[in-house]
Amino acid sequence: MSESPAVPKALSRKNYRSEEKSIGWFANCFPSFAYYLKMIGHVMHSARLAKAGRYDAEEWIKSSLGIIAALESVGVRFVVENTEAFSDLETPCVFVGNHMSTLETFALPSMIRPYRDVTFVVKKSLVEYPVFKHTMRSRDPIVVGRENPREDLRMMLEGSMERLKKGISLIVFPQTTRTTKFDPAEFNSIGVKMAKRAGVPVVPVAIRSDAWGSDGWPLRDFGAIKPDRPVRFAFGNPIEVVGNGREAQEAVVHFIEEKLDVWMTS
């Protein structure tokens, strides 16, 4: 497997684990403040590039890595497992994961984009945030309003087919809301439907990202940073969608559920 020169070797390996490092007094005492100061700098820089039409794939990877480094600088520790699951796929795929916080939106590009073109299915508010909207819009995401479910489904299925045919993989969070408690009943099968329609596999992604709180004010998406909670990403092996897709959906749910059961109790 060849490694992308645009990403450090640490995140190009099959497994990545944050290195132990000393944390400064200020970051140790005020991790949220210290982190968001750095995050704002990364977001502003990315937005300037996006507005100028210069926010390309390499810049997206670099800014994603910058966010991870900023979190690590205040004591957050990352563990990433099994990027080899998708790095050698000969077709695009649909990444289907649980959704805990804003962190995964920032972090996943550094893990996936070095190997394949990818974009997100996102809620409308993410392309309306001040400053950040420029960066997100530049990635040509599929945007859903969550006001008209029938129209959202149509847009997702048509948008996914268009992008997957172009070789662009998709990242989908099927849960209706972000939550630390995984409920299979609220984890819909839209990712599997997209993959089935385009004839591509799904790749399950189990995520623990509650180190980034979703209790922020005035912006809920930007809550307290909790360095004592490890951040974990695990990619499952690609799953072919056959028949009505029920077995694929069950396999995705089982993978995520099994990982979270271990992570949230350890």
Secondary structure, 3 states (H helix, E strand, C coil): CCCCCCCCHHHHCCEEECCCCCCCHHHHHCHHHHHHHHHHHHHHHHHHHHHCCCCCHHHHHHHHHHHHHHHHHCCCCEEEECCHHHHCCCCCCEEEECCCCCHHHHHHHHHHCCCCCEEEEEEHHHHCCCCHHHHHHCCCCEEECCCCHHHHHHHHHHHHHHHHHCCCEEEECCECCCCCCCCHHHECCHHHHHHHHHCCCEEEEEEECCCECCCCCCCCCCCCECCCCCEEEEECCCECCCCCCHHHHHHHHHHHHHHHHHHCCC
